[in-house]
Each structure stands twice: as C-alpha cells, then as structure tokens.
Amino acid sequence: MKRKNRGFVVTLDGPSGAGKSTVSKLLADSLGGLLMDTGAMYRAVALLSLESGLERPSAWANLARRLSFDVDVKSGVILVNDANLGDRLRGEQVSSMASRISQFTSVRKVLTGRQRTLGNRLSKRHPVVVEGRDIGTVVFPNSRFKFFVTAQPKVRADRRYRQLKAKGVKGISVASILREINRRDRQDSIRKVAPLRCPEDAVIVDTSKMPIPQVVLFLKNHIESKLLSV
C-alpha cells in the first residue's frame, strides 16, 4: 500500500452477533492500522458517572464534554484523559450503565463529535477501523470504505450459544437466544436514537457461511482495490 494512502477510516456496521468486533480487530491488524473502540468511550462515561454518583442525562453529557479521548498507537487502547482505564471499563455494572446512557441524544451528540474528531485525526497517519450501529450513517458518513456486516439470525444464535457454553453458562438454548436476537434486531431498527441502518453506499457482507479469516481477507482486498484505483 502506498504511503499516500495510509490514512483512511473504515466503518463496519451491523447487528449484534454478526462478528463485527472480531472482524474489526483483525482487519485493523491486517491493514497495519488502529481499531477505535467507540464502546469504550460510552463505558468511560458510565464508569466515571457511577463513581461520581451522577444520575441525570444532562450530568452525563456534561461529564462527556470534560473528557478527552485518544488511542495508544502501540497498544490500541482507548485513553481517557490520557489514562488507560483497563478492566475497570468491563464490569457488569458499567456495561449496564453504558447501555443506559447511550440511549440519550445529549450524550450521543457529544461522543459522536469526539469520535469523529479522533477518527479524523488518527486517519491522517493510520488506517482506522470503527465498528458499531451508526458509524457509517452518522459518525463517518463520508467514509470511502463502508461495510455492513450481517448474518442470518439462526447463525448468530448458534454462534452465541457456543460462546456461552464455552464459558460454562447453563440453562440456555439456541431457541431462547434466537428469540432475544430477533427482539433486539427489531428494537435496534426502530429506536429513535441511533437506529441500526445499512448505509446506502455500504458493501453488505453476509458472514453466515464465511469463516472470519475469509471475511477479513474480503474486506482488505476490497479496500486495497479501491486504493489502487485512485
């Protein structure tokens, strides 16, 4: 890849369980670039809100405005006010709080601006891969490289079932997971704030019958072919 083409943003949107997170990490590594973990930004606001006892959307938004975000180029970790918050972002209470605060437009507006600013700055020197549900439609609508990564609900349910069984979780079934996936898909598609939508100019990638390495190779080849056509 030529030096002049090293900087760009790649967006990966799609439903839960389609393999976006795994594909995004491997794609960033394959491109010699960075993965920008937007979820960690919401988790950071959640963690610091819990520690400060903040309970209102306006307070969460104000907190988000006071935070600075960066990516450690060597580790790929999101830095919050120049600090690596590490496993503190991964607790169950933080996850629940992050899901709650992400539903408020005031918070999303602040963090969308932070994500766009950080991604644009990093992409001046590195390929930057960003995944989510509104990345290609809202956060980086002008990205040249947009993908919508999806899979059939039954396949996603099977994958999730195997993951949970491997972790020793009991009392689950593919049928119950499938019902939850279908419910979440409907909820994500119709919600007022950041609904799940496929960007009109995105390449749709169905991972139902594709192993992860093949998906990564397809995305990388597509990106490099477009870079070479410039």
N, C-alpha and C positions, 0 to 999 in steps of 0.2 A: 504494500500500500504506500503510495507516495506521501511524502511529508506534508504537502499542502492539503491533503485530505484527512489528516489525522483527527481533526476536531469536528464532531457532529453529535447530535442527540438521536438516540433510537428509542422509540416508545413501544411498549408492549402492554396492551390492554386485554381484558378478557375475564371470564367468570372464574369464581373460586374453584380450585381443584384441577385446572387445566394444565398446570405445570409451569405457570409464568415465573414464579420465583426461582425455581431450579434453572430454567432455560435462561433467564436474565443473568444470573450469576455466571453460568458457563459461557454465555455469549460475550459478556464483558471481558472475561478472561481470554477468550479466543481472539477478540479484537485488540487485546492489549490495552483495554480501557478501564473505565470505572463503573461500578454499579452505584447508582444514587438511591439509597433506601429511604423513600418518602415516608414509609410507615414508621420509621424510627423518629421522624420529626413529630408525628402525632403522639407517639409514645413518650417522647421527651416532654411535650406539653402536659400530657396526662400525669407522668411521674412527678413533675415539679408542681403541678396543681394539687395532687394528693398530698405532697409533703408540705405545701403551704396552706392547705385547708381551703382552697378556692372551690367554690361550688356553683358559680354562675357563668353562663356563656360569655358575658362581657369581660369577666375577670380572666377567663381562659384566653380570649382574644388579646387582651392587653398583655398577658404573660408572653404569648407567642410573639408579639411585636418587640418585646425586650430581648428575645433570644437571637443569637447569631448561629448560623449553621455552616459547616464546611465538611469536606471529605478528606480524610487522611489518605493521601495518594498511595502510601506504602501498604496500609492495611485495608483500605477501602471502607473503613468505619466512619459513620457519621459523627462529627464532633459538634457538641452543643456548648456554645460559649468556650470553645477551644478545649473542651473536656470530652473524654470518652466515657460515656455513662455505662457501658458494658452490659452486664447481666441485669442491672437494675431496671432496664427497659423491658425485660422479658417476663416479669411476674404476671400472674393471672389477674391481679387487681389492676395493674397498669394496662393490660390488654383490654379489659372490660371498660376502663375509663377512656382509653383511646377510641374505642368503638363508639362510645357515647359522645365525646366531644367532636368527632369527625362529622356528626350529623348537623352541626350548626354552621350556617353560611358564614357567620362572622369569623369563626376560627379558620374555616377552609380558605376564605379570601386571603387572610394573612399568610397562611402556609403555602398556598398556591403561588403567591408572589415570591416567597422565599425560595421555593423550588425552582421557579422559572429563572430567578436571578442567579442562583447557584449553578443550575444546569448550563445556562448560557456562558457563565464564566469558565466553568470547567471544560466545556466543549471547545474552547478556543485552543486547547492543547491536547485534549484527550477525547476518544470516543466515549460517550456517556450513555449508559443504558438505564432506562427508567421504566418501571412496571407499575400497573395499578388498574383503575377502572375508568378514569377520565383523563389519563395522561395525554393521549393523542387528540382528544376532543377539547380539552380545557387548558391543561398546563402548557403543553407544547404543540399547539395546533398547526404551527408552521414547520414542524419537523419533516425532513425529507424521507425519513425511514420510520414508517408506522406499521405495526403488526397487531392483528387481533388474534390472540392465541386462545383456542377453544377446544372442546372435546365433548363427545356425547355424554349426557348426564349419567347414563349407566356406567360408562367407562370411568368417569370421575368418581362415582360412588364405589366402584371396585377398588380403585387406587386408594381412596381414603380408608376403606375398610382394611386393606392390607397394612397401611401405615399404622392404624390404631391397634391392630392385632399384634404387630411387631413391637409395639410399646407396652403390650400386656393389658390393654383395655378390654374389659369383659362386658357382656350384656349388650352387644351391638350387633347389627345385621346390615347387610347391603341394602335391604328394602327400607329400613328406617333412615339410613344415610341418604338414600336416593330421594326420599320424601323431603328431607331437610335441604338438599341441594336444589330441588325444584322450587321449594318455598323461597329460598334465598335468591335464586335467579329472578323470580317474579318480583320480589321486594327490591332487589338492586336495580331492576329495569324501570320500575315505576316511581321510585322515590324522588322527591322533589330536589334534594341536594345531591349533586354529583351522581346522576343515574348511570348505569352501565350501558354504554352505547359503542357500537363499532364505528370508528371514524370512516367517513365516506371514501377516503383515499388510502385506507389501510389494506395491507395484504392479509387475507384471512388464512390462518394456519390451523388446520384440524389435527390435533395430536392423538386422536383416538387410536390410530393404527401405526403411529410413528414413534419409535423409541427416541428418548431425549437426545442422544448424540446426533441422530438424523435431523431432528428439528433444529438444533443449534447450527449444524452444517448448512441446512437450507437457508436459514436467516443470514448467516455470514456470507454465503455465496450471493444472495440477493443484494446485500449491502455493497459488497465489493464490485459486483457487476454494474451497479448504478454509479459507483465512484469512478470506475474506469470509463464510463460513458460520458463523463463531464469533459 
